[in-house]
Amino acid sequence: MGLGGPVWHASVANQRKHHPDDEMRLIALAVLKGLGDADLGQWEERGVSAFHMRRRLSDEEAVLVGPVVDIRRTDEAGKRLFAVRKQLAAVGMTDWAYEEEGPGWKP
């Protein structure tokens, strides 16, 4: 997305209930409460089925996290998804084809 560095990301989806956009925004704000620094950057986006909020890490958080690497569609992403697949399925999250498309994906 080109946000210029690491961000916290909260997504609120409309899967079982219909939440108005302003309500989803409030939920995302509650999730990110105490995290990051909105003064350094906060981005809000209404997608097709979810509201997304991204907020820049605070300077202190960035030092703790260190360099950030995008692992989407990599073997590392596949390993992490494989490690939590049972927990995801237990809460009804079974559609992870996006990650499975990655190079070298082996469940």
Secondary structure, DSSP 4 states (H G I P E B T S, - for coil): ---SS-EEEEEEE-SSS---HHHHHHHHHHHTTTSS-GGG-EEEEE-SSEEEEEEEPPHHHHHHH-S----TTSHHHHHHHHHHHHHHHHTT----HHHHTSTT---
